[in-house]
Amino acid sequence: MHQVSQEVSRIEHFVVEGLHCPKCIREIEGTLDENANIKNARVNLSTQRLAVEWAGGADSSLERTEEVISALDKIGFKAFPFNTADITSEGDKAGKSLLYAMGVAGFASANIMLLSVSVWGGGDMNESTRSLMHWVSALIALPAAAFAGRPFFSSAWSALKAKRLNMDVPISLAVILTCGMSLFETYLQSDHTYYDAVVMLLFFLLIGRYLDQKMRNQARSVAHNLMSYKVSKASLLKEDGSTEDVAVEMLVPGQIIQVIAGGRIPADGKVISGVSDIDTSLVTGETLPVKAEKGTEVFAGTININGILNVEITATSGNTLLDEIIELMETAEQGRAKYVRLADKAASIYAPAVHILALGTFLGWFFLSDIGWELSLINAIAVLIITCPCALGLAVPVVQVVASSRLFKSGVLVKAADGLERLAEIDTVIFDKTGTLTLGQPELANADDPTVTPFNLELAASIAKTSSHPLCRALIVACHERNIPTIATRSEIYEEPGMGLKATINNLEVRLGSREWCGIHASYLPNNRYSELWLSVEGAQPVLFCFKDRMRSDAHDVVGWFIRRKMKVILLSGDRKDVVEEAAEELGLSRYKHSCKPQDKIEIIERMKANGDKILMVGDGINDAPALRAAHVSISPSTAAEVSQNAADFIFQSQRLETVVRAYQISVSSRKLVFWNFALAGIYNVIAVPFAAAGLLTPLVAAIAMSLSSIVVTSNALRLNFEKLYKSHEA
C-alpha cells in the first residue's frame, strides 16, 4: 500500500451578523477575494454562514482567523468562528433578545398611548399637568426606545461605517431625531411630543425582524442535523478476525469493516459476507428495509437492522453518499440565498430618497424662509417621520403574520419568511410517493383472497409478534382490524436476518418471510406490484400476504386540483417501477419516474429550473432533503424525517394533502395583499410627503399619519382571514 501525496484545501466556517441582502454577499466575498491567502469565499445569506477556503492548504492559525474577522469588521460586519456545538443556543439567544425588545416596545407603547390620550382629550388641561404627562412619557419612552431600537441602531451604524444605506438608517434617524425633538419640546413645555409614535414604530418593526430571525435559525440547523447521521468510529476487521475501533477519518478504500446489528454504516461500501436487513430510507426514502447480502452496495448513515455484515469500503468520509447529500443541500441553499425580497428592492431606492428629501426640506426652509432653524428642523423631522418606512416595512411582515395564523388553523406551519412569496409563483408540483402521497404505512392488500383466512392470519401473527419488521407489524395491525387474536406462540422462534422467521408448532415447521425463505418457486403466484410475506406450513399449501402503502384519502383530489389549473404534476419516487406505475395510474398522472436517488431528483429539478419552471417539491424522506432545498419552494408532512422538515419551507400536520392546496391558495392571496400594501404605502407617501415638505403638517400630525398608514396596511392584511379555502371531496 502506498500513499498519494496531494494538496488538501482547508475550509473554515464563520457566522456573520448583519446580513440583510445580496449586496452584503457581494461586499463580503469581494473583500475576501482580495486576500492572497484565501482561495475562495462563499457567503450563505439564509444561514448567515461564511465558508473560507485557504489557498495552498493553509494552516488553521489563529492569525488567519483573526485576519478574516478584522477584514469583515472594517466593512461593517461582525463575524466569529462557526461552532456546531453552540449554534442552536446562539440562535435562541438572538431570538430571545428580539422578543425582549418587542415586549418592552409593546409595553411602553401601551402606557404612553394612555398618557397621550389624556393629553389629547384634556381640553382645559393646565400647562403644568400637560408638562408632567410629557415628562412621564419621556421617562418611559427614552429607555424603551434605547433598548428596543438596538437591532436597528446596530444595523444602521454598521451600514454607515461601510458607507452603505439600508432601511434601518431612516428608522434609526427617525427614532433618534423624534426622541431628541420630543425631549426638547418637553423641556420648552410645548403642547406636542411624539413619544408614542416612536415606540409604536419600533414595536411593529420588531415583529418583522423576529420572523426573519426564526427563519434563519431553522435554516442554520439543517446541516447540523444531517451531520448527526455520520458515525465517528468504525470496527476495522483485522486479518486474524479480531476488530479494532478506529476513527472514521482514518479509513481508506479497500479496508474491511464490521457492522453489528443496530449500528449505522460508517462509510460507503460493498458487502463481502453476512446477511441482514438495511434501513435505506436515507437514500431511497422508502420505509421498508432491503435485504443485504454478498455484493450488495451499502451507504454511510444507513442502519444495519438485524445481522452482522462485513463491508469492503469503497468511499470514505468526505466522499460518501451522505456527504454528497450534505453538499447538495448547501449548494441548493446557496442558490436560494440569491432570492431578493420585494421590500429590499424597494428599500434600496426608498432609503436614500428619504434622507435626501428630509435634508432638502430642512435646507429649503432654512435658506428660503425666515422661520429659523427650529421650525426648519421640525418640518424636516415631519418629512422624515411621515416618510419613515413603517408601512413599507410592515407590507410583508404583517401579511406573513396573518397568513401564518390562517395556515396554522389549516394545519400548516410556516418556516421560511419568504416562503409565501415563492409558493405563489409555482407552475409545477413534484410529489414524492412514500410518506407524501401515501401514508408510509403498509396495509394488507389481498384480504379477500380465499387463502387469507382468519386461521392463517392468526398463525402468521403469532410468529410475527417477535419481529420488528414493518411488514410483520402491518400483519398484526390487519389482525387487530379484523378482531383476530394475536397470541404469541410458545414455540422457540428463530429469525434469519434478511430472510424471515421459523418456528416448530405441533411438530410442524412453520416459516414466515420471503419467497426464497419459504421455498416458493419464482413462477408460483408471481407478484411484482406488492411487498410480500409468505406463510409456509409443512405439508400445506403456502399462503401469500400482499402489502401496499396506503394512499392518502384525498391524494387523487389534490393531484387533480393542480392539474385542472394547468400545472405540471410529476411523481418522483425511489420505489421500484411496478409500484410507482400503479400509484401514477391510480392518481391519473402521466409524468413519473421510479428508482430515484437524491442526485436523480436534484438533476431533474435543476433541468426544469433551467427551463424556467417554478417548482413546488412535496416530500418527506431524508433523501428528499436536497430536492426540497433545490426546489423553488417546498412542503413536508409532520411525519417526515427531521432533516426534511428543516429543509422544507412549510410543514403540514394533517394526514390530508388538501392542506398543500390551502397553503398555495393562501400564498396567492398573500402575494396580492403584499402588492396592495406596497401600493397603499406608495399612495400614502405621494399624498402626505408634499404636505409635510410644505410645512403644513406638524411632527404630531406626521406621526399620526404614519401610524394610520400602518393601520391601513394591517387592516388590508386582515382581509386574508375571510378567504374561502379548498376542501376535498373526501373530507
NUKEZA-63238 format. One line per 8 residues: number of its first residue (from 1); their letters; for each residue x negated, y, z of C-alpha. Coordinates in pm, 1 decimal. Last residue first. Layout:
N
NUM) a) X,Y,Z  ...
***
This chain:
731
731) aehskylk) 6320.2,1537.2,361.8  6301.8,1308.9,57.3  6449.1,1570.4,-175.9  6156.2,1799.7,-93.6  6197.5,2138.5,75.0  6032.3,2447.8,-74.9  6024.9,2778.0,115.3  6256.8,3079.2,126.0
723) efnlrlan) 6062.2,3396.4,213.7  6201.8,3588.2,512.7  5888.0,3583.5,727.7  5686.8,3722.8,435.7  5873.1,4050.8,467.2  5661.9,4107.3,778.3  5373.8,4217.1,553.2  5568.4,4524.5,441.5
715) stvvissl) 5631.4,4617.0,802.9  5258.3,4595.9,875.4  5168.8,4821.1,581.8  5435.8,5071.4,681.7  5321.0,5065.5,1044.3  4961.9,5122.9,938.4  5065.1,5416.5,722.6  5261.1,5548.7,1021.2
707) smaiaavl) 4948.4,5533.5,1235.4  4756.1,5737.9,978.4  5041.8,5986.3,957.7  5047.2,6016.3,1336.5  4671.7,6070.2,1344.9  4697.3,6329.5,1068.7  4976.2,6503.1,1259.8  4751.3,6515.6,1564.7
699) ptllgaaa) 4449.0,6619.8,1356.7  4655.3,6917.1,1237.5  4801.8,6913.3,889.8  4844.4,7206.2,652.3  4472.1,7277.2,631.3  4465.3,7235.5,252.3  4242.2,6929.6,291.3  4506.4,6770.4,514.2
691) fpvaivny) 4791.1,6843.1,269.1  4582.8,6720.2,-25.2  4496.9,6398.4,165.5  4855.4,6304.9,258.2  5019.0,6239.7,-79.8  4739.8,6061.0,-265.4  4632.4,5894.5,58.7  4977.0,5746.2,127.8
683) igalafnw) 5010.2,5634.6,-233.8  4679.6,5448.0,-206.6  4773.6,5278.2,119.7  5108.3,5179.1,-31.9  4935.0,5037.9,-340.2  4686.1,4843.6,-128.4  4974.8,4711.6,77.9  5168.5,4611.4,-233.4
675) fvlkrssv) 4863.6,4425.6,-362.4  4839.7,4243.6,-28.9  5212.9,4169.3,-40.3  5182.6,4009.8,-383.2  4888.8,3799.2,-264.2  5085.2,3689.9,40.8  5380.4,3578.9,-172.3  5150.5,3358.9,-379.2
667) siqyarvv) 4983.3,3225.2,-63.6  5318.6,3148.7,96.8  5427.3,2947.8,-205.6  5095.5,2756.9,-214.4  5116.3,2670.7,156.2  5473.5,2558.4,104.6  5368.2,2327.4,-177.3  5099.0,2171.4,43.8
659) telrqsqf) 5353.7,2140.6,327.5  5564.9,1926.5,95.7  5298.2,1659.8,135.7  5472.6,1510.2,440.0  5289.0,1336.8,723.5  5273.3,1679.6,887.7  4956.9,1837.5,1023.5  4833.5,2025.0,716.7
651) ifdaanqs) 4479.4,2163.7,736.5  4370.6,2457.8,518.0  4037.3,2589.2,385.9  3876.4,2245.1,390.2  3513.0,2170.2,474.6  3578.5,2153.3,848.9  3869.3,1915.5,796.7  3654.5,1705.8,564.6
643) veaatsps) 3378.0,1678.6,826.1  3630.4,1583.3,1092.2  3761.7,1295.2,881.5  4119.6,1348.1,772.0  4425.5,1269.7,987.6  4505.4,1642.6,1005.7  4557.2,1640.9,629.7  4312.3,1831.1,407.4
635) isvhaarl) 4350.1,2137.0,180.8  4102.4,2302.2,-56.1  4038.1,2618.3,-258.5  3833.1,2696.9,-570.2  3688.0,2347.4,-546.5  3322.6,2289.5,-459.2  3379.1,2274.8,-84.2  3659.6,2019.9,-105.0
627) apadnigd) 3450.8,1824.8,-356.9  3158.6,1813.5,-111.7  3391.2,1695.9,169.8  3572.0,1428.1,-32.8  3327.5,1152.3,67.4  3413.8,1218.8,430.7  3769.0,1136.2,333.4  4077.3,1360.9,343.4
619) gvmlikdg) 4153.7,1521.3,9.7  4357.2,1792.1,-162.6  4146.3,1996.1,-405.8  4306.5,2310.5,-553.4  4122.2,2404.4,-871.7  4108.5,2728.8,-1068.1  4014.5,2614.5,-1419.1  3787.8,2843.0,-1623.4
611) nakmreii) 3619.9,2581.8,-1844.8  3310.2,2589.8,-1623.2  3540.5,2518.1,-1330.1  3660.4,2205.4,-1507.7  3307.0,2080.4,-1556.6  3220.1,2161.0,-1193.6  3526.5,1973.0,-1068.0  3446.2,1662.5,-1273.1
603) eikdqpkc) 3080.9,1666.9,-1166.7  3173.8,1710.1,-799.0  3419.1,1421.7,-814.3  3156.0,1196.5,-966.7  2895.3,1308.5,-710.4  3121.0,1200.2,-425.9  3184.2,854.4,-578.0  3484.1,787.5,-798.7
595) shkyrslg) 3595.1,427.9,-863.4  3914.1,542.5,-1042.3  4004.6,842.7,-1256.7  4349.0,994.2,-1319.6  4544.7,1205.5,-1564.9  4874.9,1061.3,-1689.3  5055.3,1100.1,-1358.7  5415.6,986.0,-1311.4
587) leeaaeev) 5371.1,920.4,-939.4  5435.0,543.6,-960.0  5218.7,518.2,-1273.3  4933.1,702.7,-1102.8  4956.3,474.2,-798.9  4955.2,162.8,-1019.3  4657.3,289.2,-1217.8  4467.7,364.4,-896.1
579) vdkrdgsl) 4520.8,10.9,-763.4  4422.6,-150.3,-1094.1  4103.4,54.1,-1131.3  3945.8,16.0,-788.6  3958.2,284.2,-517.4  3722.1,583.8,-503.9  4005.1,807.5,-615.2  4064.8,1111.6,-833.0
571) livkmkrr) 4427.9,1186.4,-930.6  4486.1,1491.4,-1151.8  4768.1,1748.0,-1175.4  4733.0,2023.9,-1435.9  4987.8,2294.6,-1366.3  5283.6,2376.1,-1591.9  5515.7,2462.6,-1302.6  5706.0,2140.2,-1360.1
563) ifwgvvdh) 5380.6,1951.1,-1297.9  5339.3,2115.2,-955.6  5689.5,2014.5,-847.3  5649.4,1664.1,-991.7  5344.7,1599.1,-772.5  5543.4,1718.6,-470.4  5847.7,1505.2,-550.0  5639.5,1188.9,-608.2
555) adsrmrdk) 5442.0,1239.5,-283.9  5759.8,1290.9,-76.8  5758.8,961.2,113.1  5381.4,940.5,144.9  5268.9,621.9,-29.6  5189.9,324.2,193.7  4865.4,151.2,106.3  4918.3,-195.5,-30.3
547) fcflvpqa) 4898.8,-539.3,125.5  4956.9,-889.3,-10.5  4984.3,-1194.7,218.9  4921.2,-1517.8,26.5  5013.8,-1854.8,175.9  4824.9,-2177.9,108.4  5024.6,-2500.2,57.9  4977.8,-2742.2,345.7
539) gevslwle) 4735.4,-3028.1,424.2  4502.4,-2816.8,640.5  4657.0,-2475.2,690.8  4532.2,-2185.9,476.9  4653.8,-1832.2,527.6  4517.3,-1588.5,270.4  4479.0,-1213.4,316.8  4499.6,-977.8,20.3
531) syrnnply) 4447.2,-621.8,-95.0  4678.8,-555.3,-384.5  4663.5,-480.3,-756.4  4439.4,-751.7,-899.1  4606.1,-1070.1,-777.9  4571.0,-1410.3,-944.2  4812.6,-1669.1,-794.1  4568.0,-1961.8,-833.7
523) sahigcwe) 4311.8,-1887.4,-1106.2  4048.1,-1774.5,-855.2  4066.6,-2107.8,-668.2  4160.7,-2086.6,-301.7  3908.8,-2233.8,-57.3  4028.5,-2031.9,243.5  3702.5,-1844.3,274.6  3687.4,-1778.7,-100.0
515) rsglrvel) 4037.5,-1629.7,-110.5  3951.4,-1409.9,186.7  4083.8,-1444.7,538.0  4289.4,-1667.1,762.8  4196.2,-2030.8,818.3  4373.2,-2304.9,1009.6  4214.3,-2646.4,1070.7  4462.9,-2897.5,1204.2
507) nnitaklg) 4427.4,-3082.7,1535.5  4739.1,-2908.9,1670.1  4565.7,-2574.0,1604.2  4196.7,-2551.5,1514.0  4083.9,-2196.0,1438.0  3906.2,-2004.7,1161.6  3887.3,-1632.1,1082.3  3770.0,-1441.4,775.5
499) mgpeeyie) 3498.7,-1379.3,514.8  3293.4,-1061.0,564.7  3170.6,-1177.0,903.4  3274.1,-1538.7,979.0  3502.3,-1525.7,1280.4  3559.7,-1832.8,1500.2  3875.3,-1872.0,1706.6  3899.5,-2103.3,2004.9
491) srtaitpi) 4255.8,-2224.0,2044.3  4482.9,-2054.7,2294.0  4667.0,-1880.6,2012.0  4761.0,-1514.7,2054.3  5134.6,-1450.7,2082.0  5259.2,-1229.0,1801.9  5637.2,-1259.9,1829.8  5840.6,-1169.9,1516.4
483) nrehcavi) 6066.8,-868.3,1565.2  6045.8,-787.0,1191.2  5867.8,-453.2,1239.2  5646.8,-616.1,1504.8  5543.8,-888.0,1259.4  5452.2,-633.6,991.2  5245.9,-442.6,1250.7  5053.1,-763.7,1326.2
475) larclphs) 4975.6,-808.9,957.0  4861.3,-445.7,931.9  4617.3,-505.9,1220.8  4478.0,-808.9,1039.3  4449.4,-599.9,722.1  4258.7,-327.7,911.2  4004.0,-580.3,1054.2  3986.5,-555.7,1434.1
467) stkaisaa) 4017.9,-931.8,1480.2  4142.7,-1143.2,1773.3  4509.0,-1065.1,1703.6  4471.4,-1209.6,1352.3  4491.1,-1568.8,1480.3  4836.2,-1540.7,1637.0  4930.6,-1306.5,1351.2  4876.4,-1579.4,1091.1
459) lelnfptv) 5094.3,-1828.1,1281.0  5368.8,-1571.5,1341.6  5369.4,-1465.0,975.7  5378.2,-1827.5,861.3  5672.4,-1904.0,1091.9  5858.6,-1586.4,990.4  5826.9,-1697.2,626.8  5603.5,-1545.7,361.0
451) tpddanal) 5625.0,-1843.7,126.6  5957.9,-1728.1,-19.4  5804.6,-1389.9,-119.7  6023.5,-1105.4,6.8  5752.9,-976.2,242.6  5522.2,-922.5,-56.0  5383.3,-571.8,9.8  5279.2,-589.1,376.5
443) epqgltlt) 5151.7,-247.1,475.9  4806.0,-85.7,469.0  4789.6,258.1,640.5  4588.0,531.2,464.3  4904.2,744.6,449.4  4908.8,771.9,71.8  4889.7,1080.7,-147.1  4625.1,1201.3,96.5
435) gtkdfivt) 4498.4,917.0,316.3  4393.4,709.9,16.0  4463.3,889.5,-309.2  4261.1,1209.1,-357.1  4461.4,1478.6,-530.3  4337.8,1741.6,-777.1  4567.4,2038.5,-845.0  4500.5,2280.5,-1133.5
427) diealrel) 4625.5,2635.1,-1207.6  4520.8,2795.8,-879.4  4516.1,3172.2,-812.1  4743.1,3186.1,-505.2  4517.1,2940.0,-322.9  4223.4,3178.3,-362.1  4395.7,3471.2,-190.6  4531.5,3250.3,86.3
419) gdaakvlv) 4187.7,3100.4,150.4  4031.0,3440.8,216.7  4043.3,3407.4,596.7  3948.6,3040.5,574.9  4084.7,2803.8,839.7  4462.4,2828.8,804.1  4664.6,2559.0,982.7  4972.0,2416.8,809.3
411) gskflrss) 5272.5,2260.4,981.5  5543.0,2487.9,843.1  5555.6,2692.5,1163.8  5179.4,2726.8,1133.8  5219.3,2845.6,775.5  5452.6,3124.6,885.9  5210.0,3230.2,1160.2  4915.9,3218.3,921.9
403) avvqvvpv) 5112.3,3424.2,669.0  5194.2,3691.1,928.3  4833.3,3712.6,1047.4  4693.8,3694.7,694.3  4924.4,3974.4,579.4  4796.1,4189.9,865.1  4436.3,4101.5,778.8  4456.7,4197.0,404.9
395) alglacpc) 4605.0,4547.2,399.7  4487.3,4620.9,754.4  4151.6,4764.8,647.6  4321.2,4971.3,378.7  4582.4,5091.0,625.4  4307.7,5186.7,868.9  4078.9,5323.8,600.5  4038.2,5667.0,761.0
387) tiilvaia) 4183.5,5904.3,504.4  4410.5,6074.3,756.5  4138.7,6069.3,1018.0  3859.6,6200.6,796.5  4088.5,6465.1,647.7  4207.6,6575.5,991.0  3845.9,6574.2,1107.6  3760.3,6810.5,821.0
379) nilslewg) 4052.3,7038.6,911.0  3939.9,7042.5,1274.7  3583.7,7114.3,1164.1  3699.4,7416.2,961.7  3912.1,7524.1,1258.8  3604.4,7524.3,1482.7  3363.2,7657.6,1220.2  3543.1,7986.1,1171.0
371) idslffwg) 3878.8,8078.6,1009.3  3719.0,8333.9,776.3  3759.3,8147.0,452.3  3552.6,8029.3,157.2  3234.5,7932.6,338.7  3374.2,7740.1,637.5  3694.6,7620.8,469.6  3513.0,7478.2,169.0
363) lftglali) 3225.1,7339.8,371.3  3456.6,7149.4,606.0  3681.0,7019.7,328.0  3384.0,6914.1,117.2  3238.9,6721.6,409.5  3569.5,6537.0,457.7  3600.0,6462.5,84.7  3238.8,6345.5,54.7
355) hvapayis) 3275.9,6120.0,355.8  3599.4,5962.5,235.0  3468.1,5914.5,-119.4  3161.4,5730.2,14.8  3385.5,5473.3,189.6  3652.4,5436.1,-81.5  3436.5,5321.0,-367.8  3265.7,5025.8,-198.2
347) aakdalrv) 3573.4,4997.3,26.2  3798.4,4898.0,-264.2  3567.5,4617.6,-369.8  3525.8,4501.9,-10.1  3904.0,4500.1,42.3  3956.7,4291.3,-268.2  3719.4,4027.0,-147.0  3418.5,3923.6,-348.1
339) ykargqea) 3357.8,3547.5,-377.4  2983.8,3486.8,-405.6  2991.7,3283.4,-81.6  3194.7,3017.9,-263.9  2895.0,2926.3,-471.0  2688.6,2891.0,-154.4  2948.7,2652.5,-17.2  2926.0,2432.1,-326.0
331) temleiie) 2548.7,2415.5,-298.0  2553.3,2350.3,78.1  2813.5,2077.0,45.8  2627.8,1915.8,-244.8  2312.4,1913.2,-32.2  2498.3,1745.3,255.4  2640.4,1486.3,14.4  2292.9,1426.3,-128.4
323) dlltngst) 2153.1,1379.1,221.2  2422.2,1116.1,281.8  2330.4,948.1,-49.2  1973.2,922.3,72.4  1675.0,1131.2,-38.7  1588.6,1334.6,270.7  1560.8,1031.8,496.4  1465.4,725.1,295.4
315) atievnli) 1575.1,562.2,-28.5  1540.5,199.6,-146.0  1500.0,26.0,190.4  1535.1,-352.3,197.0  1817.4,-446.6,432.4  1851.6,-737.2,675.4  2208.9,-755.4,794.5  2358.9,-883.4,1119.9
307) gninitga) 2737.1,-918.4,1121.6  3057.8,-745.9,1239.5  3108.0,-384.0,1136.9  2797.2,-238.0,974.9  2881.2,131.8,954.4  2796.0,375.3,672.0  2563.0,668.0,750.2  2289.3,565.8,508.9
299) fvetgkea) 2411.9,359.6,215.7  2441.4,-8.9,128.4  2387.6,-186.0,-203.6  2490.7,-552.9,-207.5  2227.3,-799.3,-336.7  2270.6,-1054.8,-56.4  2601.3,-992.8,121.2  2823.8,-700.4,212.4
291) kvpltegt) 3202.8,-735.9,209.2  3398.4,-414.0,192.9  3585.4,-235.0,472.1  3934.5,-94.7,407.9  3974.9,275.7,486.8  3875.7,405.0,143.6  3694.6,740.2,124.0  3443.0,586.4,-116.5
283) vlstdids) 3108.5,700.4,25.8  3168.6,783.1,394.0  3461.1,539.1,393.0  3211.1,257.8,338.9  3287.0,62.2,658.4  3081.0,-248.4,586.7  3186.5,-608.2,650.1  2907.5,-860.6,708.0
275) vgsivkgd) 2685.6,-1126.8,552.6  2310.9,-1172.7,606.5  2005.6,-1155.0,382.8  1843.3,-924.3,124.7  2095.2,-639.7,149.7  1993.0,-342.5,-65.9  1901.4,3.8,62.5  1996.1,355.5,159.6
267) apirggai) 1876.2,451.7,506.6  1982.6,442.5,873.6  2280.1,201.7,848.0  2506.2,275.5,1142.3  2538.3,3.6,1403.3  2844.4,-194.9,1509.4  2690.7,-529.8,1419.3  2311.1,-508.8,1402.6
259) vqiiqgpv) 2108.4,-355.1,1121.9  1762.7,-499.5,1051.8  1511.7,-305.8,843.1  1282.5,-423.9,563.4  1027.2,-187.9,407.5  1020.3,-133.4,31.4  1093.6,238.9,41.6  928.1,416.6,337.4
251) lmevavde) 1044.5,462.0,697.1  864.4,705.7,928.7  1140.9,970.1,916.5  1385.1,711.5,1052.4  1183.8,696.8,1375.0  1075.1,344.7,1463.1  1218.6,65.0,1677.2  1026.4,-259.2,1623.2
243) tsgdekll) 1172.1,-595.4,1526.9  1044.9,-952.6,1550.7  1061.0,-1198.3,1259.5  685.3,-1263.4,1240.6  657.2,-1046.4,925.6  807.6,-747.6,1104.4  1162.4,-608.7,1068.9  1186.9,-233.6,1140.3
235) saksvkys) 1480.0,-150.3,1365.7  1577.8,211.3,1283.9  1590.9,535.0,1483.4  1741.7,883.7,1442.7  2060.8,782.1,1261.8  2243.8,1038.1,1047.5  2620.5,1070.5,1070.3  2583.1,1362.1,1313.6
227) mlnhavsr) 2419.1,1565.7,1036.1  2756.6,1596.1,867.0  2898.3,1765.6,1174.8  2612.8,2021.7,1183.8  2657.1,2092.4,811.6  3023.4,2173.6,864.1  2994.6,2371.6,1189.0  2890.9,2700.4,1026.0
219) aqnrmkqd) 3204.4,2719.8,810.7  3433.6,2696.1,1111.3  3245.8,2970.1,1295.8  3256.5,3192.9,986.8  3634.2,3162.6,954.2  3685.1,3249.0,1321.0  3466.8,3558.8,1279.7  3679.1,3681.9,988.1
211) lyrgillf) 3996.0,3644.9,1193.3  3832.2,3839.7,1478.6  3734.6,4126.9,1246.7  4092.1,4154.5,1119.4  4233.5,4177.7,1471.7  3958.8,4423.1,1565.2  4091.1,4662.2,1300.3  4431.0,4680.3,1467.8
203) fllmvvad) 4292.0,4754.1,1814.2  4031.8,5004.1,1693.2  4292.0,5221.4,1517.9  4517.2,5212.9,1824.5  4221.9,5318.2,2042.7  4150.0,5626.4,1833.5  4509.5,5730.9,1757.6  4596.8,5731.9,2128.7
195) yythdsql) 4301.4,5958.2,2215.3  4406.4,6233.9,1975.8  4448.4,6548.1,2183.5  4690.7,6839.4,2142.2  4809.3,7128.2,2359.1  4469.4,7274.6,2431.1  4321.9,7283.0,2782.1  3983.3,7400.1,2643.8
187) yteflsmg) 3815.8,7097.0,2808.5  4086.7,6872.5,2666.9  4029.4,7017.8,2319.7  3656.6,6942.2,2350.1  3729.7,6589.7,2470.3  3970.5,6540.1,2182.0  3713.6,6677.8,1937.7  3447.5,6439.4,2068.1
179) ctlivals) 3681.8,6139.0,2067.6  3800.8,6227.9,1718.7  3445.6,6278.9,1596.4  3325.7,5947.0,1739.8  3626.0,5739.0,1628.4  3647.9,5893.3,1282.6  3273.9,5861.3,1230.8  3281.9,5496.1,1337.4
171) ipvdmnlr) 3569.1,5416.4,1101.7  3401.3,5615.1,823.5  3083.8,5401.7,868.9  3258.6,5067.3,923.9  3375.5,5055.4,562.0  3018.7,5028.2,439.3  2752.3,5275.3,334.1  2384.8,5198.3,280.8
163) kaklaswa) 2059.0,5375.7,358.6  1923.4,5071.4,548.2  1939.8,5265.6,872.4  2290.3,5377.4,772.6  2406.8,5020.0,725.0  2265.7,4905.5,1058.6  2427.1,5203.5,1233.0  2765.1,5129.2,1073.7
155) ssffprga) 2752.8,4762.2,1175.4  2658.7,4845.8,1534.7  2923.4,5116.2,1562.6  3189.3,4889.8,1415.1  3123.0,4593.6,1646.5  3075.6,4833.5,1943.8  3410.6,5009.8,1899.9  3589.4,4819.0,2173.3
147) faaaplai) 3340.9,4921.6,2444.3  3285.9,5287.3,2353.7  3652.2,5326.0,2259.8  3764.1,5182.3,2595.0  3516.4,5397.9,2790.0  3644.2,5710.7,2608.7  4013.7,5622.0,2602.8  4095.0,5561.3,2969.0
139) lasvwhml) 3918.9,5858.5,3129.5  4023.8,6069.7,2830.6  4389.5,5978.3,2880.5  4360.2,6080.8,3245.4  4204.9,6410.5,3132.8  4487.6,6467.1,2883.1  4756.3,6397.4,3142.1  4588.2,6640.4,3381.7
131) srtsenmd) 4581.3,6908.2,3109.7  4953.4,6858.5,3049.8  5019.8,6897.9,3422.0  4805.6,7213.3,3438.8  4972.9,7370.1,3133.8  5331.8,7332.7,3253.2  5570.2,7079.8,3099.4  5865.5,7274.7,2951.0
123) gggwvsvs) 5944.3,7006.3,2693.6  5757.4,6704.1,2821.3  5857.0,6484.9,2531.2  5523.1,6497.6,2357.4  5329.1,6494.5,2686.8  5527.7,6205.0,2836.2  5495.0,6017.9,2510.6  5119.2,6072.8,2516.7
115) llminasa) 5089.3,5925.4,2866.8  5277.6,5613.1,2762.9  5068.8,5592.2,2446.0  4753.3,5612.5,2655.8  4862.6,5306.5,2853.8  4949.5,5092.8,2551.2  4636.1,5191.5,2359.8  4409.8,5119.7,2656.7
107) fgavgmay) 4546.5,4767.4,2696.1  4521.1,4696.0,2322.8  4168.5,4835.6,2297.2  4050.3,4639.7,2602.2  4208.4,4318.4,2473.5  4057.8,4361.7,2127.3  3712.3,4420.3,2275.0  3746.5,4111.5,2494.2
99) llskgakd) 3862.7,3908.7,2194.4  3570.1,4035.1,1986.8  3323.0,3930.1,2256.6  3497.0,3593.8,2290.4  3448.6,3528.2,1918.8  3081.5,3625.0,1934.0  3023.4,3389.3,2229.0  3212.7,3107.6,2061.6
91) gestidat) 2990.4,3139.9,1755.0  2674.2,3141.6,1967.9  2800.2,2840.7,2166.2  2857.9,2646.8,1843.7  2511.9,2727.8,1704.6  2341.9,2624.6,2031.2  2199.0,2283.1,1945.1  2193.4,2344.7,1571.1
83) nfpfakfg) 1921.8,2610.0,1612.2  1874.2,2871.3,1341.0  1588.6,3112.8,1404.7  1693.4,3476.8,1462.6  1801.1,3761.7,1235.3  1928.0,4117.8,1283.4  1987.6,4308.7,960.5  1925.5,4680.3,896.0
75) ikdlasiv) 1666.8,4688.7,618.6  1370.4,4709.0,857.7  1518.2,4436.1,1077.6  1513.5,4198.2,782.0  1138.3,4236.3,737.1  1078.3,4200.4,1112.9  1274.8,3875.0,1134.5  1093.0,3732.4,833.1
67) eetrelss) 747.2,3823.2,968.0  843.1,3699.3,1315.0  899.3,3355.8,1165.9  566.9,3369.2,979.7  381.7,3479.5,1292.9  538.7,3199.6,1499.1  374.0,2950.7,1268.1  572.0,2686.0,1084.3
59) daggawev) 291.2,2602.8,843.9  307.2,2697.6,480.0  392.0,2420.9,236.5  237.9,2607.6,-55.5  505.8,2877.5,-59.3  746.5,2884.7,233.6  1111.2,2810.8,166.0  1340.2,3042.6,360.9
51) alrqtsln) 1704.7,2942.8,414.1  1925.9,3222.2,552.1  2254.5,3145.5,726.3  2553.7,3377.2,773.2  2781.8,3070.0,733.8  3014.8,3234.1,478.8  2744.2,3455.5,328.1  2484.6,3185.4,260.5
43) vrankina) 2149.8,3350.1,186.0  1870.7,3192.3,-17.5  1501.5,3274.2,-5.0  1240.1,3110.9,-229.5  863.8,3072.5,-246.2  785.5,3296.9,50.1  419.7,3366.7,132.9  394.8,3630.2,-142.0
35) nedltgei) 671.4,3840.3,19.4  857.4,4040.8,-247.3  1120.0,3766.0,-265.7  1204.0,3847.5,96.9  1331.6,4195.9,13.5  1530.2,4082.3,-290.6  1693.4,3798.2,-97.9  1800.4,4032.2,180.6
27) erickpch) 1923.2,4311.9,-46.5  2104.7,4077.4,-286.2  2281.9,3897.9,-2.0  2393.6,4226.1,158.0  2542.5,4332.1,-176.7  2744.9,4010.4,-172.4  2946.1,4149.5,122.6  2967.3,4163.3,502.3
19) lgevvfhe) 2651.1,4020.7,657.6  2576.8,4190.2,991.1  2402.6,3904.4,1168.0  2158.5,3664.8,1002.9  2104.3,3310.0,1132.0  1773.2,3164.1,1019.2  1660.9,2838.5,857.0  1306.1,2728.9,776.9
11) irsveqsv) 1216.2,2528.0,469.1  877.8,2363.1,431.7  754.3,2258.2,89.7  554.5,1939.0,64.9  254.8,1924.1,-165.1  181.2,1568.1,-264.5  -68.8,1299.5,-183.4  52.6,953.7,-272.9
3) qhm) -13.1,693.1,-9.2  -131.0,343.2,-84.5  0.0,0.0,0.0
***
